C-alpha cells in the first residue's frame, strides 16, 4: 500500500509511523511531498497538513504551505485513491477540500490540534 503523509510536527509524524507502518512515506515539506507524488504513479492514501514550518494559520498562497501540494495535484491529476486533509486551520482545510473535490478527488477533512 502506497501511503504519503505530510506534516511538520514530529509527534504527528511519529503517530503516522505507528498508524501506517514503516513503509509509509513521511514528509515534512510541500516540496518533498510534490517530489514523492511525481515519482510514484499511484497512491492509496495521501494525508496533507496545511500549516508547515512549525507555523500556524499560514497564508494559502505561500508555496511552502500544504495548499501548494493541492495546486500541484489539481494541475497534474496524480492517481490517488483517497486524500485526507488534516489541519487545525479550518479556513485552509475548507479551501483544500473544495479544490481537491472540484478536481475529482475523493477527500475528507480531519481536525488536527494546533
C-alpha positions as CSV (number, residue, x, y, z in Angstrom):
1,X,0.0,0.0,0.0
2,X,1.4,3.4,-1.0
3,X,0.8,6.0,1.7
4,X,2.2,9.5,1.8
5,X,1.8,11.6,5.0
6,X,2.7,15.4,5.1
7,X,3.2,17.0,8.4
8,X,5.9,19.2,10.0
9,X,5.3,18.2,13.6
10,X,7.5,15.4,14.9
11,X,4.7,14.0,17.2
12,X,2.3,13.7,14.2
13,X,4.9,12.0,12.1
14,X,5.6,9.5,14.9
15,X,1.8,8.9,15.1
16,X,1.7,8.3,11.3
17,X,4.6,5.9,11.5
18,X,2.8,3.8,14.2
19,X,-0.6,4.1,12.4
20,X,0.5,3.3,8.8
21,X,3.7,1.3,9.4
22,X,7.3,1.7,8.3
23,X,6.5,1.5,4.6
24,X,4.6,4.8,4.7
25,X,6.4,7.8,3.2
26,X,6.6,10.6,5.8
27,X,7.5,14.1,4.6
28,X,7.6,17.5,6.3
29,X,7.6,20.0,3.4
30,X,5.4,20.8,0.4
31,X,8.4,20.3,-1.9
32,X,9.2,16.8,-0.6
33,X,5.5,15.9,-1.0
34,X,5.4,17.1,-4.6
35,X,8.6,15.2,-5.3
36,X,7.2,12.0,-3.9
37,X,4.0,12.5,-5.8
38,X,5.9,13.0,-9.0
39,X,8.0,9.8,-8.6
40,X,5.3,7.2,-7.8
41,X,2.3,7.0,-10.2
42,X,-0.3,5.6,-7.8
43,X,-1.1,6.3,-4.1
44,X,-3.6,4.6,-2.0
45,X,-3.7,7.3,0.7
46,X,-2.3,10.8,0.8
47,X,-2.7,12.8,4.0
48,X,-2.0,16.5,3.9
49,X,-1.4,19.2,6.5
50,X,-1.7,22.8,5.5
51,X,0.4,24.8,8.1
52,X,4.0,23.8,7.8
53,X,7.4,25.1,9.0
54,X,6.0,24.9,12.6
55,X,3.8,27.9,11.7
56,X,0.1,28.3,12.5
57,X,-2.5,29.9,10.1
58,X,-0.3,30.1,7.1
59,X,-1.4,32.0,4.1
60,X,-2.6,29.5,1.5
61,X,-0.9,31.5,-1.3
62,X,2.5,30.6,0.1
63,X,4.4,28.0,-1.9
64,X,5.6,26.3,1.3
65,X,2.0,25.5,2.6
66,X,0.0,22.4,2.0
67,X,-2.1,24.3,-0.5
68,X,0.9,24.2,-2.9
69,X,0.6,20.4,-2.9
70,X,-3.2,20.8,-3.7
71,X,-2.4,23.1,-6.6
72,X,0.1,20.5,-7.9
73,X,-2.5,17.7,-7.6
74,X,-5.2,19.8,-9.4
75,X,-2.8,20.6,-12.3
76,X,-1.3,17.1,-12.7
77,X,-4.1,14.8,-11.6
78,X,-2.0,12.2,-9.8
79,X,-3.7,8.8,-9.3
80,X,-4.7,8.8,-5.6
81,X,-7.4,6.6,-4.2
82,X,-8.1,8.7,-1.1
83,X,-6.9,12.0,0.4
84,X,-7.2,13.2,3.9
85,X,-6.7,16.9,4.8
86,X,-5.6,17.2,8.4
87,X,-5.0,20.7,9.8
88,X,-6.1,22.9,12.6
89,X,-6.5,25.7,10.1
90,X,-10.2,25.4,9.3
91,X,-10.3,28.1,6.6
92,X,-7.4,26.4,4.7
93,X,-8.9,22.9,5.2
94,X,-12.2,24.1,3.5
95,X,-10.2,25.6,0.6
96,X,-8.1,22.5,0.2
97,X,-11.1,20.1,0.3
98,X,-13.1,22.2,-2.2
99,X,-10.2,22.4,-4.6
100,X,-9.5,18.7,-4.4
101,X,-13.1,17.7,-4.8
102,X,-13.5,20.1,-7.8
103,X,-10.6,18.3,-9.4
104,X,-12.3,14.9,-8.9
105,X,-10.5,13.6,-5.9
106,X,-12.1,11.6,-3.0
107,X,-11.2,13.7,0.0
108,X,-12.1,14.1,3.6
109,X,-11.2,16.6,6.3
110,X,-10.0,15.6,9.8
111,X,-9.5,18.2,12.5
112,X,-5.9,18.3,13.9
113,X,-4.9,20.0,17.0
114,X,-2.6,23.1,16.7
